[in-house]
Amino acid sequence: MRKPAPTKYRSFSPGGIVGYPSDLFYEEVAFIAFHFHWSLEDILNLTHSDRRRWVEEISKLIA
């Protein structure tokens, strides 16, 4: 097995998903649910980038 390539912040990159702050995740879900009345299942099925985009779009509407 090959050793992972070095990165800027550590000597190797283990790969995988880097954590996303759970508080921020819950805030995004609650924000979308409150404004669009979407189900939890629908919101959880969104990708991270789609969820962030909807948060941005809702923010524009309420500004």
Secondary structure by P-SEA (a helix, b strand, c coil): cccccccccccccccccccccaaaaaaaaaaaaaaccccaaaaaaccaaaaaaaaaaaaaaac
